[in-house]
Structure formats: structure tokens, C-alpha cells
Amino acid sequence: MELEEVIRRRTSVRYFSEKPVAEEDIKELIKSAIRAPTASGLENWIFVVFRSKEAREKLYELIAEGMEVYYRAVKLPEEKIAKLRKRIYKEGMFRAPVYIAVFIDKRVRFLPGKEFDDVEFIWSVESASMAIQNLMLKAVELGLGTVYVGVTNFEGIEERVRELAGLDENYYLVGVIPVGYPKNEPKPKKRKKSVEDVTRFI
């Protein structure tokens, strides 16, 4: 599959089949992820794979909780939140056979001094984000679907995801990626803005 096709076919998949994902494929995803650029060559990322039924259920509950926080934050009416609950709990939105949580180790850094704390943190998050994109593109090649979940970063939820991953406060959660075979044929959406809309030549 050509890179252009992989990029074009990548889309957010929120409903997955129950077909398991082979361990070898999971390793291929992470192998692609760690080929991403990494600030100062630190490679201070860690990928926690939630594959057991018990771990996945606990993480799924945290995703569902985060979705409710998100919809309340944008002031959606309760009837719409009730529809969200239906999509999650009855239809299985975001329920996947594998979840990959991507963390950075905040202790691993290159520049000494507190004045560089913020930029070091930003660089680390950017590095992990590029790793996530690599992972998602490789998933397309393997016939898998993915979606980026950021609602697990809300206060009170992120800490529990870390605890579930067996990590302490030195780690920061960049995102959770559900992985699995799409339940339905993925249909990439056209972007709202064109290249001309978002590009500025100087």
C-alpha cells in the first residue's frame, strides 16, 4: 500500500469487531511508532497495551466517564448525553479488543534548569504525538482501525489511567488509542478546510 493511500484512508474508527488483534501486529504498530522523530533523541515514551478483559473494561469505563465530562463541558443538554450513554453502553462505541495508552516520562529530559521545564514537556508531547500518528498509519496498512481518545486526560481520570497502567506521577498520559478491526467499512471524511485555507507562504 502506497503512503499516499494510507494517509488518505486513515480515519477515526469508533466501533470495532470482536476479532482479536494478534500480538505480532501490536508489536508492528509500536515498532512503527518508535520510528517517529523524538526531541533530543530521548525516546522518553512508553506504550502500555491493555489487552486483558479486566483491564480493558476498567479503561473503557474511564473513557466513558471522560466522554460525559467532555459533553457537559460543551454544555450539551442531558437528552444528548443520554444518547451518548446509549452509543457507549449499548452500541459499544470505543469498545475495542486492544487499547494502547501512550505516556511520556517527565523525568527524562535534555536541558537542565527549571526555565526549560515547559519546552521540554512540549517537546516530549510532540514526540509522542508523532509516534501515535505513525502507529495509526501502520494500523491502516494492517487493516486495523484506530481513534485518538483525549478525554482520559481530564483531572481525576488521567490519574486512574496511570494507576491502571502501573505508573506513578512521573508519567504523563498523551492519549489512549483503541485498536481493532473496524465493525463497518471506514469512510474517511473530507476536510472542512482546503490546503489554501490553512497555508501561508511568506
N, C-alpha and C positions, 0 to 999 in steps of 0.2 A: 504494500500500500504506500503510495507516494505521500510525502509530508503534507503537501497542499490538501490532499483529500482527507487526511487525518484531522488537520486543523478545521476543515470545513464541516466534517461530520461530528466533531466534538460538541456535545450539548449536555445540559443538566438533565440527568435521569433521576426521577424521584420514586419510581415504582420498579421493583425488581422481582424476578422469578426466584423460586426457592432453590434452584440449581446451585450446588456448591461451587466455589471458586477453588481451583487447585492451588496447593501451596506453592508449586513451581511458578504459577502465574503471579501470585502475590509477590514472590521474590523478584520476578521480572519487573514488576511495577516499581518496586523500591530500587532495584538496580538502575532503572531509568531515572528515577527521582534524584539519586545521588550524583548523577552526571550534571546536574544543574550548576550554574555559577554559584560560588559561595564566597561571601565577603572575607577578605584576608586569608582565604584558604582554610577557614576554621572548621568547616563541616560540623557545626555545633547543633545539628538536628538529630532527632530521634523519632523513629516511626513505630508506634505501638499498634499492633494488629489485634483487634478484638474479633475473635473467631468462635469462641465457645458460646453456647446458647445463653448461659447465665450472664456472661459479660456483655453480650450484645443486647440482652433485654434491659440491663441496667443502663447502658449507654443510650438505648432507644428512649427510655423514659426521660432521660436528661435532655435529649433532643426535643422531645415533645413539650417538655416544660419550657425550654428555651423558645420554641415557636410561639407559645402562648404569651410569654413576656414580650416578644417582638411585636406581635399583633396588638397587644394592649398599648405598647409604646407608640404605635402609629394611630392609636385611638380608633381601632376598628370596633364596630358595635358587637355586642355579645352574641347576636344571632350568627354573625360571620365567624366568630371564634368557635361557636358550636359546630359550624360546618367544617372548620379546620380539625376539630377533635374527631369528627366522623372520618375525614380523609386519613387522619393518622391512625386512630384506633380500630376503625372498621375496614378501611381500604388499604391500610398498611403503607401509607406514604413514608418514605425514608427507611422502611424496614428492609435491611439488606443482609446477605449471608456473611459479609465481612465489613468491618469499619476500620479505617486506618486513621489514627489520630497523630497529627504531626506537631511535635514540640520542639522548642529550642532550649538549650541550656544557657541561661543568662550569665553563668559564671565564666563561660568560655568567651574570651574577648582578646583583642589585639592591642588596642590603645589603652595605656594606663591613665588614671585620673578620672575623677567624677565628672569633669566637664565634658567627657566623651560618652557618658552613660547613655544619653538619648540616641546619639547617632549610632552607637554600637548596637543598641536594641533594634533600631530601624533597619540597619543592615542585615541583622540576623533574621528578622521577619521577612525582609525582601528575599533573602536567600532561600528560606523555607517555602515562600510563596512560589518561587521559580521551580523548586523541587516538586511542589504539588502540581504545577502545570505540566511538567514532564511526565509525572505519574498519570495524569488524566489523558494525555495524548497517547501514551503507551497503552492505556486501557482500551482506547478506540481500536488500535491495531489488533488487540487480543479479543475483540468482540465484546468487551465489557463496558458497562455504563458506570458513570460516577457523577457526583454532585458535591459542590463545596458547601459545608454547613458551618456557619459562623455563629449561630445563636447559642452554641455551647460556651461562648466567651462571656456571657453575661455573668455579673458578680453573683456568687453563690452557686453557680452551675459549673464554671470553669474549675473551681477548686475540687468539686466532686469528680469531675472527669479526670483530673490529675491523680486524685486518690485512687480511682478505679484503675488507672494506669500504673499505680505503684510508684509515682513520682512525688517529689516534695516541691516546696515553693520556689526552688531554684529554676524550675522549668516553667515555660510559658506555652500555652496551647495556641498554635497558629490556626488550626482548623481541623475538623473531622470530615473524612471523606468516606461516605458509603460506597461500597463496590459490589457489583454483581451483574448478572445478565439481565438486560432490560426486559421488563414484562411485556412491553409493546415496542413496536418499531420506533426508534428515536427519530424525532423530527426537529432538526436544528432550526431555530427561528432567525429570521433576517434581523440584522441590527437596525436600530432606530436611526442611528446617525451614520452618514457616509464618511468615506475617507476625507473628503473635502471639509466636512463639518468639524472633524477633530484634528486636522493637520494644519500647522502654521509654518511656512517657510520664511526664514529671515536671511 
